[in-house]
Amino acid sequence: MTKSPIGRLPANAIRQGALPRLDPALLARYRALKDPTGSISDALDELGLIGALPASLLRPSDPAACIVGQALTVRNRPRAEPVAAAVAAKSNRLGEIEAHNLAEPGDVLVIQSEGMVSNMGGLSASIGKRQGEIGAVVDGAVRDIARSRALGYPIWSRHISPVTGKWRLETVEVNGPITIEGIRIAPGDLVVADEVGVCFVPFARAGDVLAVIERQAQNEAARQALIDQGTPLAEVEKARR
């Protein structure tokens, strides 16, 4: 069901009111993966796709967290007017709340931004959590990390900053295509994040990527059994080939 906008942004800034949905059984298989981002990164390489980013670039607020969900996308950009003018006018142009409004349980908020000012804080995380989101990925800064961590709403972000973005940034689009480090992310794409990094899998290739992962996992399990049995390394190497 498509939800009505809440009025923070012009209606034409919301490109999609509802996400295409992956098969829940497929998502469950992704959630069952061991070393999920490493496995996905390897599969993306085999298929000639680009979609993996390290945790040194997008750092998790909770290293123990692991999320698998579909992307709600937001694109922010710096505002042109001086901060003092925005403060005087009480002009907050951040609109990720429109993405929260569209969330379904299990979704992941993904924000493209720039600079070192916060794109979301504790209230936004609280709303996202209430709407059923399982976390966020922010190519920019966030704040109120202790609060989002206490909520069980993990965030992978480039920076952490106390400086608010509500006078310095503006949301220009929700649920349109965004780009992070050269990776194009469309609304509905698969997002997997853990303490190792973040992976984005195109919606249409989620099944292909999983098939490669499961084949590679079988091969690795067979090699691990040989190692555990004390098999000579030459034989272990033959199994790799």
N, C-alpha and C positions, 0 to 999 in steps of 0.2 A: 504494500500500500504506500503510495506517495504521500508524504506529509507536506502540509502547507508551510511556507517560510514564516519566520517569526518577525521579520521586518528590520533586522539589523543591516541587511545588504539589499541593494536593488535586486529585483526578481531575476534579471538576466545574468546576475553574477553567480547564480546557482545553476550549474550546467546540467546536473542530473539530480532528480529527486529520490531516486532509488538505485541501489547497486545491482549489477548482475550477480547472481549467487552461485557459488561453487557447491557441488554435491557435499552434504554433511559427512558422508562416508569418506570422501577424499580428504577432507579436513581432518577427520579423525586419524587417518593413516599418517598424515603429516605430524600430528601431535604425538604419535607413538614413536617417532624417530629418535634414535640416540644421536648425539652430536648433530642436531638438526642443521645449523647454519653451515657447518663444515661439509656435511653431506650434500646440501643444496648447492653450495658453491662449486663442488666437484661436478655435479650434474649439469649445472649451467655451463661450465667450461666444455663439457663433452658435447653439448648441444649448440655451442657457439653463441650463447646468450651472456649478457652482462647484467649482474644484479646484486652482487655481494659487496658489502662495505664492512670494514673492521670496527671493532669496539673502540679502538684508539681514536677513531674519527667521530663516531656516534656512541657516546658513552652511556651505559645503562645506569639509571638511578638506583636500581636494585640488581646486583650481579647474580642473584639467585633466580631472577625472573626469566621465564621463557614463554613467549607468546606466539600464537599462530592465528591469524585472522585476515580479514579483507580490508583494504585501504579505503578510508574516507579521506579525500584529499583537500588541502587548503593551500592557497598561494598568497603569501604576504609580500609586501614591498615597503621600502622606506617612504615616509611622507615628505612632501616638499616644504610644508610650512614650518616655521620655527616652533620649537616645543612650547615656548611661553604662550604663543598664540593658541595652540591647541588646548593647553591647560586652561587658559582664560575662557575659551569657548566651551570647555568641558566636552570636547569632541573626541570621543573614543571610537576609532574606526576598525578595531579588531573585531572580526566576525566569525571566529571559529565556532561560536555558539550555534550558528546555522548548520555546521557540520554535525555538532552534537545532537541537534534536533532530528537529524536524519538517521542517526545511528541505530543499528540493530544489535542485539546481544552478540558479542564476539568480534565486533569491528575494531579496527585500529585507526586512530587519527594520525595522518601523515601530513606534516606542514613543510612547505618549501619557503624559506625566508633567507635573510642575510643580516649581517651585523651581529652585535653582541648585546642586544636588548631583548627582554623577555617576550616571547610569543604567547605564553600561557603561564598561569600560576595556579594557586591552590583552589580557587573557586572554579576555574575552568576544569581542572582535574576532577573536582567533586561532581560537576555536572556530567562529565564524560563517564565517570564511574557509575553514576545513577542511571545513565542511559544504556548501560550494558557494555560500554567499550572495555577492552582488556588492556589498553595502554596507548602510548603515543610514540611517534618517531618525529623528531623536530630537527630540521636542518637549519639550526639557529640556536638561540638561547631560550632557556626556561628559568623559572624561579620557584620558590616555595617547595623545594624538593622534599624536605622532611614531611610536609603535609601530603604530597602525592604518594610518598612511600608509605606513610601510615594508612592511607586509603587502600593500599594494594593496587595502585594504578602506576605501573612502571613507565618510565619515559627514557627513551634513547635520544640524546641531544648532543649537538656540537659544542655548545657552551652552557654554562650556568651563570646567571647574572641577576643582581638585585634590581637592575634598572628596568622600569616598566616600558613595554612597547606600546601601550595604549595611546600615548601621545606621539609616538615616533614611527609606528608602522600602520599599514592599512591592509585589510583583506580585500583582494580584488577578485577572487574566484573561489568557489567551493565545488568540489566534485568535477573538476576539469583535470586535464593532464598536467603533471608537475615534473620537475627534473631535479634530482639530487646527485651531485657528482657525476653528471653525464648519463645517469640512469633515468629513463623515462618511466614514470609510474602513472598508471591510469586508475581511476576509481574502480574498485572491485578487484584489483590485483592482489595476489597473495603476499602477505607480510609475515616473515618469520624472524624473530629476534631473540637472542640469548646473550650470555656474558661474552661470547666470542665476536658477535657482530650482528648485522642486520642483512637479510636477504629479501629481495623483491622478485617475485615470479609472475610473469605476465599471465593474466587470467586464462587465455587460450592455451597456454603451455603447461599449466599446473599438472595435468595428467601425464604429459610426456616427461616432465622433470621427475615426478614421483616414480615412474617406471624405471628410469635410469638409476635413481637412488636405491630402489629395492633390489635391482640386479647387482649393483656395486656392493650392497650390504651382504648379499649372499656370498659373493666372492671373498669379501673381507672376513666373514665368519669362517669360511673354509680355511683360509690362511691362518687365522687365529687359532683354530683347532690344531693345525700342524705345528705351530709354534709351541702351544701348550703341551703337545705330545713329545717335544724334543726333536722334531724332524730336522735333519740337516738343512742348513740355510739354502743350499743349492736347490733342494726340493721345494722349499717354501717359495723361492724365486720363480721356479717353473710354474707354480700354481698362480702366481701373480700374472703371468703372461697368458 
